[in-house]
């Protein structure tokens, strides 16, 4: 995964978007090493008078919105409490 990310950024000309999902273990493990590589590469770019790669957090492009409470945590809590009580009633 790290080699893949580096290869993509090395070929980048202009803007690009990189999306990594934290549900993919390979992305999670590659990210710290990729960021280290990018920091070194950016220092090299500056020394060579090339523009560095800028990381922009996606939140600057997406307006913040409030999440409507779903009530699911309360429902799950009540279901677990009912299950626990049911099991407790059947234990000697």
Biopython code that builds the backbone (N, CA, C, O; Angstrom):
import numpy as np
from Bio.PDB.StructureBuilder import StructureBuilder

atoms = [
    (1, "UNK", "N", (0.821, -1.192, 0.000)),
    (1, "UNK", "CA", (0.000, 0.000, 0.000)),
    (1, "UNK", "C", (0.867, 1.258, 0.000)),
    (1, "UNK", "O", (0.562, 2.215, -0.712)),
    (2, "UNK", "N", (1.937, 1.269, 0.785)),
    (2, "UNK", "CA", (2.811, 2.439, 0.839)),
    (2, "UNK", "C", (3.406, 2.719, -0.540)),
    (2, "UNK", "O", (3.400, 3.863, -0.994)),
    (3, "UNK", "N", (3.914, 1.697, -1.203)),
    (3, "UNK", "CA", (4.495, 1.878, -2.534)),
    (3, "UNK", "C", (3.441, 2.406, -3.510)),
    (3, "UNK", "O", (3.748, 3.237, -4.365)),
    (4, "UNK", "N", (2.226, 1.935, -3.387)),
    (4, "UNK", "CA", (1.139, 2.390, -4.250)),
    (4, "UNK", "C", (0.890, 3.884, -4.040)),
    (4, "UNK", "O", (0.783, 4.640, -5.006)),
    (5, "UNK", "N", (0.798, 4.308, -2.770)),
    (5, "UNK", "CA", (0.550, 5.717, -2.466)),
    (5, "UNK", "C", (1.677, 6.599, -2.980)),
    (5, "UNK", "O", (1.428, 7.638, -3.592)),
    (6, "UNK", "N", (2.912, 6.188, -2.733)),
    (6, "UNK", "CA", (4.066, 6.964, -3.186)),
    (6, "UNK", "C", (4.065, 7.060, -4.709)),
    (6, "UNK", "O", (4.314, 8.130, -5.265)),
    (7, "UNK", "N", (3.789, 5.960, -5.376)),
    (7, "UNK", "CA", (3.737, 5.962, -6.831)),
    (7, "UNK", "C", (2.702, 6.932, -7.370)),
    (7, "UNK", "O", (2.954, 7.631, -8.352)),
    (8, "UNK", "N", (1.545, 6.978, -6.736)),
    (8, "UNK", "CA", (0.483, 7.889, -7.176)),
    (8, "UNK", "C", (0.899, 9.347, -6.980)),
    (8, "UNK", "O", (0.696, 10.172, -7.871)),
    (9, "UNK", "N", (1.476, 9.667, -5.833)),
    (9, "UNK", "CA", (1.872, 11.047, -5.561)),
    (9, "UNK", "C", (3.055, 11.453, -6.440)),
    (9, "UNK", "O", (3.127, 12.598, -6.887)),
    (10, "UNK", "N", (3.967, 10.540, -6.690)),
    (10, "UNK", "CA", (5.109, 10.844, -7.563)),
    (10, "UNK", "C", (4.656, 11.228, -8.973)),
    (10, "UNK", "O", (5.296, 12.054, -9.624)),
    (11, "UNK", "N", (3.580, 10.647, -9.438)),
    (11, "UNK", "CA", (3.085, 10.921, -10.791)),
    (11, "UNK", "C", (2.116, 12.102, -10.836)),
    (11, "UNK", "O", (1.686, 12.516, -11.913)),
    (12, "UNK", "N", (1.779, 12.637, -9.680)),
    (12, "UNK", "CA", (0.790, 13.706, -9.593)),
    (12, "UNK", "C", (1.314, 14.982, -10.238)),
    (12, "UNK", "O", (2.424, 15.427, -9.945)),
    (13, "UNK", "N", (0.521, 15.554, -11.102)),
    (13, "UNK", "CA", (0.818, 16.843, -11.719)),
    (13, "UNK", "C", (-0.409, 17.714, -11.497)),
    (13, "UNK", "O", (-1.464, 17.458, -12.077)),
    (14, "UNK", "N", (-0.286, 18.704, -10.692)),
    (14, "UNK", "CA", (-1.442, 19.536, -10.365)),
    (14, "UNK", "C", (-2.160, 18.993, -9.141)),
    (14, "UNK", "O", (-1.545, 18.405, -8.252)),
    (15, "UNK", "N", (-3.432, 19.193, -9.111)),
    (15, "UNK", "CA", (-4.232, 18.794, -7.950)),
    (15, "UNK", "C", (-4.615, 17.331, -8.008)),
    (15, "UNK", "O", (-4.662, 16.721, -9.076)),
    (16, "UNK", "N", (-4.887, 16.787, -6.842)),
    (16, "UNK", "CA", (-5.350, 15.419, -6.754)),
    (16, "UNK", "C", (-6.047, 15.197, -5.430)),
    (16, "UNK", "O", (-5.905, 15.983, -4.494)),
    (17, "UNK", "N", (-6.787, 14.137, -5.367)),
    (17, "UNK", "CA", (-7.483, 13.764, -4.137)),
    (17, "UNK", "C", (-7.084, 12.346, -3.780)),
    (17, "UNK", "O", (-7.112, 11.447, -4.621)),
    (18, "UNK", "N", (-6.715, 12.159, -2.534)),
    (18, "UNK", "CA", (-6.383, 10.826, -2.044)),
    (18, "UNK", "C", (-7.359, 10.520, -0.910)),
    (18, "UNK", "O", (-7.453, 11.268, 0.063)),
    (19, "UNK", "N", (-8.059, 9.446, -1.046)),
    (19, "UNK", "CA", (-9.037, 9.046, -0.046)),
    (19, "UNK", "C", (-8.592, 7.725, 0.557)),
    (19, "UNK", "O", (-8.448, 6.726, -0.147)),
    (20, "UNK", "N", (-8.377, 7.730, 1.853)),
    (20, "UNK", "CA", (-8.006, 6.508, 2.564)),
    (20, "UNK", "C", (-9.079, 6.228, 3.605)),
    (20, "UNK", "O", (-9.481, 7.120, 4.352)),
    (21, "UNK", "N", (-9.531, 5.007, 3.647)),
    (21, "UNK", "CA", (-10.561, 4.620, 4.609)),
    (21, "UNK", "C", (-9.910, 3.958, 5.815)),
    (21, "UNK", "O", (-9.065, 3.076, 5.663)),
    (22, "UNK", "N", (-10.303, 4.381, 7.011)),
    (22, "UNK", "CA", (-9.735, 3.768, 8.211)),
    (22, "UNK", "C", (-10.311, 2.384, 8.475)),
    (22, "UNK", "O", (-9.935, 1.734, 9.451)),
    (23, "UNK", "N", (-11.209, 1.931, 7.629)),
    (23, "UNK", "CA", (-11.731, 0.572, 7.760)),
    (23, "UNK", "C", (-10.848, -0.435, 7.019)),
    (23, "UNK", "O", (-11.051, -1.643, 7.136)),
    (24, "UNK", "N", (-9.874, 0.060, 6.260)),
    (24, "UNK", "CA", (-8.939, -0.809, 5.549)),
    (24, "UNK", "C", (-7.624, -0.833, 6.324)),
    (24, "UNK", "O", (-6.937, 0.183, 6.427)),
    (25, "UNK", "N", (-7.285, -1.986, 6.861)),
    (25, "UNK", "CA", (-6.106, -2.113, 7.713)),
    (25, "UNK", "C", (-4.833, -1.656, 7.005)),
    (25, "UNK", "O", (-3.973, -1.028, 7.623)),
    (26, "UNK", "N", (-4.707, -1.963, 5.727)),
    (26, "UNK", "CA", (-3.507, -1.569, 4.979)),
    (26, "UNK", "C", (-3.364, -0.054, 4.942)),
    (26, "UNK", "O", (-2.248, 0.456, 5.043)),
    (27, "UNK", "N", (-4.462, 0.674, 4.800)),
    (27, "UNK", "CA", (-4.410, 2.137, 4.795)),
    (27, "UNK", "C", (-3.968, 2.664, 6.146)),
    (27, "UNK", "O", (-3.156, 3.586, 6.226)),
    (28, "UNK", "N", (-4.496, 2.085, 7.195)),
    (28, "UNK", "CA", (-4.161, 2.530, 8.550)),
    (28, "UNK", "C", (-2.669, 2.358, 8.815)),
    (28, "UNK", "O", (-2.032, 3.241, 9.389)),
    (29, "UNK", "N", (-2.113, 1.224, 8.398)),
    (29, "UNK", "CA", (-0.686, 0.960, 8.634)),
    (29, "UNK", "C", (0.207, 1.789, 7.717)),
    (29, "UNK", "O", (1.317, 2.157, 8.103)),
    (30, "UNK", "N", (-0.262, 2.084, 6.519)),
    (30, "UNK", "CA", (0.562, 2.823, 5.557)),
    (30, "UNK", "C", (0.584, 4.327, 5.831)),
    (30, "UNK", "O", (1.560, 4.998, 5.497)),
    (31, "UNK", "N", (-0.460, 4.855, 6.423)),
    (31, "UNK", "CA", (-0.573, 6.303, 6.554)),
    (31, "UNK", "C", (0.589, 6.955, 7.299)),
    (31, "UNK", "O", (1.145, 7.923, 6.781)),
    (32, "UNK", "N", (0.989, 6.490, 8.478)),
    (32, "UNK", "CA", (2.113, 7.163, 9.163)),
    (32, "UNK", "C", (3.398, 7.142, 8.335)),
    (32, "UNK", "O", (4.124, 8.135, 8.285)),
    (33, "UNK", "N", (3.676, 6.017, 7.689)),
    (33, "UNK", "CA", (4.891, 5.932, 6.865)),
    (33, "UNK", "C", (4.777, 6.820, 5.636)),
    (33, "UNK", "O", (5.766, 7.412, 5.203)),
    (34, "UNK", "N", (3.585, 6.918, 5.075)),
    (34, "UNK", "CA", (3.380, 7.799, 3.932)),
    (34, "UNK", "C", (3.575, 9.261, 4.331)),
    (34, "UNK", "O", (4.208, 10.024, 3.600)),
    (35, "UNK", "N", (3.040, 9.651, 5.472)),
    (35, "UNK", "CA", (3.199, 11.038, 5.922)),
    (35, "UNK", "C", (4.668, 11.365, 6.201)),
    (35, "UNK", "O", (5.118, 12.475, 5.916)),
    (36, "UNK", "N", (5.409, 10.420, 6.749)),
    (36, "UNK", "CA", (6.859, 10.621, 6.939)),
    (36, "UNK", "C", (7.545, 10.811, 5.587)),
    (36, "UNK", "O", (8.352, 11.725, 5.419)),
    (37, "UNK", "N", (7.223, 9.950, 4.633)),
    (37, "UNK", "CA", (7.807, 10.071, 3.301)),
    (37, "UNK", "C", (7.460, 11.418, 2.687)),
    (37, "UNK", "O", (8.316, 12.071, 2.090)),
    (38, "UNK", "N", (6.200, 11.838, 2.832)),
    (38, "UNK", "CA", (5.752, 13.092, 2.243)),
    (38, "UNK", "C", (6.490, 14.279, 2.865)),
    (38, "UNK", "O", (6.850, 15.219, 2.156)),
    (39, "UNK", "N", (6.715, 14.249, 4.158)),
    (39, "UNK", "CA", (7.466, 15.333, 4.812)),
    (39, "UNK", "C", (8.874, 15.419, 4.236)),
    (39, "UNK", "O", (9.354, 16.512, 3.934)),
    (40, "UNK", "N", (9.546, 14.268, 4.079)),
    (40, "UNK", "CA", (10.898, 14.267, 3.498)),
    (40, "UNK", "C", (10.861, 14.743, 2.053)),
    (40, "UNK", "O", (11.720, 15.515, 1.627)),
    (41, "UNK", "N", (9.878, 14.289, 1.308)),
    (41, "UNK", "CA", (9.751, 14.685, -0.100)),
    (41, "UNK", "C", (9.473, 16.178, -0.227)),
    (41, "UNK", "O", (10.002, 16.830, -1.128)),
    (42, "UNK", "N", (8.663, 16.718, 0.648)),
    (42, "UNK", "CA", (8.373, 18.155, 0.619)),
    (42, "UNK", "C", (9.621, 18.979, 0.937)),
    (42, "UNK", "O", (9.839, 20.025, 0.326)),
    (43, "UNK", "N", (10.437, 18.521, 1.882)),
    (43, "UNK", "CA", (11.696, 19.228, 2.175)),
    (43, "UNK", "C", (12.599, 19.223, 0.941)),
    (43, "UNK", "O", (13.218, 20.233, 0.607)),
    (44, "UNK", "N", (12.663, 18.086, 0.277)),
    (44, "UNK", "CA", (13.468, 17.980, -0.951)),
    (44, "UNK", "C", (12.910, 18.912, -2.026)),
    (44, "UNK", "O", (13.680, 19.576, -2.720)),
    (45, "UNK", "N", (11.605, 18.973, -2.174)),
    (45, "UNK", "CA", (10.983, 19.833, -3.185)),
    (45, "UNK", "C", (11.313, 21.299, -2.925)),
    (45, "UNK", "O", (11.636, 22.040, -3.853)),
    (46, "UNK", "N", (11.234, 21.708, -1.684)),
    (46, "UNK", "CA", (11.537, 23.106, -1.334)),
    (46, "UNK", "C", (12.995, 23.423, -1.652)),
    (46, "UNK", "O", (13.293, 24.488, -2.193)),
    (47, "UNK", "N", (13.910, 22.502, -1.317)),
    (47, "UNK", "CA", (15.333, 22.724, -1.621)),
    (47, "UNK", "C", (15.568, 22.841, -3.127)),
    (47, "UNK", "O", (16.464, 23.561, -3.567)),
    (48, "UNK", "N", (14.761, 22.134, -3.909)),
    (48, "UNK", "CA", (14.899, 22.151, -5.366)),
    (48, "UNK", "C", (13.989, 23.199, -6.026)),
    (48, "UNK", "O", (13.827, 23.216, -7.246)),
    (49, "UNK", "N", (13.405, 24.064, -5.203)),
    (49, "UNK", "CA", (12.537, 25.147, -5.681)),
    (49, "UNK", "C", (11.331, 24.612, -6.468)),
    (49, "UNK", "O", (10.885, 25.209, -7.448)),
    (50, "UNK", "N", (10.829, 23.476, -6.003)),
    (50, "UNK", "CA", (9.596, 22.909, -6.553)),
    (50, "UNK", "C", (8.500, 23.094, -5.523)),
    (50, "UNK", "O", (8.789, 23.173, -4.329)),
    (51, "UNK", "N", (7.257, 23.166, -5.949)),
    (51, "UNK", "CA", (6.180, 23.315, -4.953)),
    (51, "UNK", "C", (5.988, 22.023, -4.162)),
    (51, "UNK", "O", (6.003, 20.935, -4.737)),
    (52, "UNK", "N", (5.808, 22.139, -2.855)),
    (52, "UNK", "CA", (5.540, 20.946, -2.044)),
    (52, "UNK", "C", (4.085, 20.510, -2.198)),
    (52, "UNK", "O", (3.249, 21.252, -2.714)),
    (53, "UNK", "N", (3.808, 19.315, -1.749)),
    (53, "UNK", "CA", (2.437, 18.808, -1.728)),
    (53, "UNK", "C", (1.772, 19.355, -0.472)),
    (53, "UNK", "O", (2.300, 19.215, 0.631)),
    (54, "UNK", "N", (0.621, 19.972, -0.644)),
    (54, "UNK", "CA", (-0.141, 20.504, 0.488)),
    (54, "UNK", "C", (-1.286, 19.557, 0.811)),
    (54, "UNK", "O", (-2.029, 19.135, -0.075)),
    (55, "UNK", "N", (-1.416, 19.233, 2.073)),
    (55, "UNK", "CA", (-2.522, 18.394, 2.517)),
    (55, "UNK", "C", (-3.623, 19.318, 3.017)),
    (55, "UNK", "O", (-3.399, 20.177, 3.870)),
    (56, "UNK", "N", (-4.799, 19.127, 2.476)),
    (56, "UNK", "CA", (-5.954, 19.929, 2.889)),
    (56, "UNK", "C", (-6.977, 18.990, 3.500)),
    (56, "UNK", "O", (-7.395, 18.019, 2.869)),
    (57, "UNK", "N", (-7.371, 19.278, 4.708)),
    (57, "UNK", "CA", (-8.391, 18.488, 5.377)),
    (57, "UNK", "C", (-9.715, 18.686, 4.645)),
    (57, "UNK", "O", (-10.097, 19.819, 4.352)),
    (58, "UNK", "N", (-10.407, 17.608, 4.353)),
    (58, "UNK", "CA", (-11.648, 17.695, 3.589)),
    (58, "UNK", "C", (-12.688, 18.573, 4.264)),
    (58, "UNK", "O", (-13.590, 19.082, 3.599)),
    (59, "UNK", "N", (-12.578, 18.758, 5.571)),
    (59, "UNK", "CA", (-13.592, 19.549, 6.271)),
    (59, "UNK", "C", (-13.616, 21.002, 5.807)),
    (59, "UNK", "O", (-14.618, 21.689, 6.012)),
    (60, "UNK", "N", (-12.535, 21.492, 5.184)),
    (60, "UNK", "CA", (-12.556, 22.871, 4.691)),
    (60, "UNK", "C", (-13.440, 22.999, 3.465)),
    (60, "UNK", "O", (-13.843, 24.108, 3.115)),
    (61, "UNK", "N", (-13.752, 21.897, 2.805)),
    (61, "UNK", "CA", (-14.564, 21.926, 1.594)),
    (61, "UNK", "C", (-16.007, 21.513, 1.837)),
    (61, "UNK", "O", (-16.881, 21.786, 1.014)),
    (62, "UNK", "N", (-16.255, 20.870, 2.938)),
    (62, "UNK", "CA", (-17.598, 20.357, 3.223)),
    (62, "UNK", "C", (-18.156, 21.144, 4.408)),
    (62, "UNK", "O", (-17.547, 21.164, 5.477)),
    (63, "UNK", "N", (-19.303, 21.789, 4.228)),
    (63, "UNK", "CA", (-19.854, 22.551, 5.348)),
    (63, "UNK", "C", (-20.225, 21.642, 6.515)),
    (63, "UNK", "O", (-20.713, 20.527, 6.332)),
    (64, "UNK", "N", (-19.979, 22.147, 7.702)),
    (64, "UNK", "CA", (-20.316, 21.376, 8.895)),
    (64, "UNK", "C", (-21.837, 21.290, 9.019)),
    (64, "UNK", "O", (-22.552, 22.267, 8.797)),
    (65, "UNK", "N", (-22.301, 20.119, 9.373)),
    (65, "UNK", "CA", (-23.736, 19.959, 9.564)),
    (65, "UNK", "C", (-23.963, 19.179, 10.849)),
    (65, "UNK", "O", (-23.161, 18.330, 11.241)),
    (66, "UNK", "N", (-25.045, 19.484, 11.471)),
    (66, "UNK", "CA", (-25.369, 18.773, 12.703)),
    (66, "UNK", "C", (-26.031, 17.451, 12.349)),
    (66, "UNK", "O", (-26.729, 17.332, 11.342)),
    (67, "UNK", "N", (-25.799, 16.479, 13.186)),
    (67, "UNK", "CA", (-26.384, 15.158, 12.981)),
    (67, "UNK", "C", (-27.617, 15.058, 13.858)),
    (67, "UNK", "O", (-27.561, 15.303, 15.063)),
    (68, "UNK", "N", (-28.713, 14.701, 13.247)),
    (68, "UNK", "CA", (-29.955, 14.547, 13.979)),
    (68, "UNK", "C", (-29.865, 13.305, 14.855)),
    (68, "UNK", "O", (-29.550, 12.224, 14.359)),
    (69, "UNK", "N", (-30.138, 13.443, 16.159)),
    (69, "UNK", "CA", (-30.089, 12.267, 17.031)),
    (69, "UNK", "C", (-31.063, 11.189, 16.544)),
    (69, "UNK", "O", (-32.207, 11.476, 16.193)),
    (70, "UNK", "N", (-30.585, 9.958, 16.532)),
    (70, "UNK", "CA", (-31.408, 8.866, 16.017)),
    (70, "UNK", "C", (-32.134, 8.100, 17.117)),
    (70, "UNK", "O", (-33.150, 7.452, 16.866)),
    (71, "UNK", "N", (-31.612, 8.178, 18.321)),
    (71, "UNK", "CA", (-32.201, 7.399, 19.404)),
    (71, "UNK", "C", (-31.687, 5.971, 19.445)),
    (71, "UNK", "O", (-32.067, 5.202, 20.328)),
    (72, "UNK", "N", (-30.828, 5.605, 18.502)),
    (72, "UNK", "CA", (-30.318, 4.230, 18.446)),
    (72, "UNK", "C", (-29.513, 3.864, 19.694)),
    (72, "UNK", "O", (-29.708, 2.771, 20.224)),
    (73, "UNK", "N", (-28.608, 4.733, 20.195)),
    (73, "UNK", "CA", (-27.876, 4.336, 21.403)),
    (73, "UNK", "C", (-28.802, 4.007, 22.577)),
    (73, "UNK", "O", (-28.558, 3.053, 23.316)),
    (74, "UNK", "N", (-29.855, 4.793, 22.743)),
    (74, "UNK", "CA", (-30.799, 4.539, 23.828)),
    (74, "UNK", "C", (-31.540, 3.224, 23.607)),
    (74, "UNK", "O", (-31.752, 2.460, 24.549)),
    (75, "UNK", "N", (-31.935, 2.962, 22.355)),
    (75, "UNK", "CA", (-32.640, 1.728, 22.027)),
    (75, "UNK", "C", (-31.754, 0.514, 22.273)),
    (75, "UNK", "O", (-32.199, -0.471, 22.862)),
    (76, "UNK", "N", (-30.513, 0.578, 21.831)),
    (76, "UNK", "CA", (-29.589, -0.540, 22.041)),
    (76, "UNK", "C", (-29.365, -0.760, 23.532)),
    (76, "UNK", "O", (-29.344, -1.898, 24.002)),
    (77, "UNK", "N", (-29.197, 0.334, 24.276)),
    (77, "UNK", "CA", (-29.026, 0.208, 25.726)),
    (77, "UNK", "C", (-30.221, -0.466, 26.376)),
    (77, "UNK", "O", (-30.054, -1.321, 27.246)),
    (78, "UNK", "N", (-31.418, -0.091, 25.966)),
    (78, "UNK", "CA", (-32.629, -0.698, 26.525)),
    (78, "UNK", "C", (-32.717, -2.174, 26.153)),
    (78, "UNK", "O", (-33.106, -2.997, 26.982)),
    (79, "UNK", "N", (-32.361, -2.520, 24.914)),
    (79, "UNK", "CA", (-32.389, -3.923, 24.496)),
    (79, "UNK", "C", (-31.407, -4.766, 25.302)),
    (79, "UNK", "O", (-31.733, -5.878, 25.717)),
    (80, "UNK", "N", (-30.204, -4.236, 25.523)),
    (80, "UNK", "CA", (-29.228, -4.970, 26.329)),
    (80, "UNK", "C", (-29.703, -5.125, 27.765)),
    (80, "UNK", "O", (-29.526, -6.184, 28.368)),
    (81, "UNK", "N", (-30.300, -4.081, 28.312)),
    (81, "UNK", "CA", (-30.813, -4.156, 29.685)),
    (81, "UNK", "C", (-31.910, -5.213, 29.781)),
    (81, "UNK", "O", (-31.931, -6.001, 30.727)),
    (82, "UNK", "N", (-32.819, -5.237, 28.810)),
    (82, "UNK", "CA", (-33.884, -6.248, 28.798)),
    (82, "UNK", "C", (-33.306, -7.656, 28.691)),
    (82, "UNK", "O", (-33.744, -8.572, 29.386)),
    (83, "UNK", "N", (-32.306, -7.817, 27.805)),
    (83, "UNK", "CA", (-31.683, -9.133, 27.632)),
    (83, "UNK", "C", (-30.983, -9.556, 28.920)),
    (83, "UNK", "O", (-31.089, -10.709, 29.338)),
    (84, "UNK", "N", (-30.267, -8.620, 29.549)),
    (84, "UNK", "CA", (-29.567, -8.928, 30.793)),
    (84, "UNK", "C", (-30.563, -9.341, 31.877)),
    (84, "UNK", "O", (-30.341, -10.316, 32.596)),
    (85, "UNK", "N", (-31.654, -8.596, 31.986)),
    (85, "UNK", "CA", (-32.672, -8.915, 32.994)),
    (85, "UNK", "C", (-33.314, -10.264, 32.708)),
    (85, "UNK", "O", (-33.589, -11.030, 33.631)),
    (86, "UNK", "N", (-33.554, -10.557, 31.437)),
    (86, "UNK", "CA", (-34.157, -11.832, 31.058)),
    (86, "UNK", "C", (-33.229, -13.002, 31.423)),
    (86, "UNK", "O", (-33.673, -14.019, 31.957)),
    (87, "UNK", "N", (-31.954, -12.840, 31.130)),
    (87, "UNK", "CA", (-30.995, -13.891, 31.480)),
    (87, "UNK", "C", (-30.918, -14.054, 32.991)),
    (87, "UNK", "O", (-30.892, -15.174, 33.501)),
    (88, "UNK", "N", (-30.882, -12.939, 33.700)),
    (88, "UNK", "CA", (-30.773, -12.992, 35.163)),
    (88, "UNK", "C", (-31.982, -13.711, 35.777)),
    (88, "UNK", "O", (-31.828, -14.423, 36.769)),
    (89, "UNK", "N", (-33.182, -13.537, 35.206)),
    (89, "UNK", "CA", (-34.383, -14.198, 35.724)),
    (89, "UNK", "C", (-34.318, -15.695, 35.542)),
    (89, "UNK", "O", (-34.947, -16.430, 36.304)),
    (90, "UNK", "N", (-33.573, -16.176, 34.553)),
    (90, "UNK", "CA", (-33.522, -17.597, 34.266)),
    (90, "UNK", "C", (-32.325, -18.301, 34.893)),
    (90, "UNK", "O", (-32.182, -19.518, 34.770)),
    (91, "UNK", "N", (-31.477, -17.549, 35.555)),
    (91, "UNK", "CA", (-30.342, -18.152, 36.228)),
    (91, "UNK", "C", (-30.757, -18.590, 37.636)),
    (91, "UNK", "O", (-31.590, -17.950, 38.278)),
    (92, "UNK", "N", (-30.154, -19.705, 38.107)),
    (92, "UNK", "CA", (-30.521, -20.156, 39.472)),
    (92, "UNK", "C", (-30.002, -19.218, 40.535)),
    (92, "UNK", "O", (-30.221, -19.450, 41.724)),
]
sb = StructureBuilder()
sb.init_structure("model")
sb.init_model(0)
sb.init_chain("A")
sb.init_seg("    ")
for serial, (resi, resn, name, xyz) in enumerate(atoms, 1):
    if name == "N":
        sb.init_residue(resn, " ", resi, " ")
    sb.init_atom(name, np.array(xyz, "f"), 0.0, 1.0, " ", f" {name:<3s}", serial, name[0])
structure = sb.get_structure()
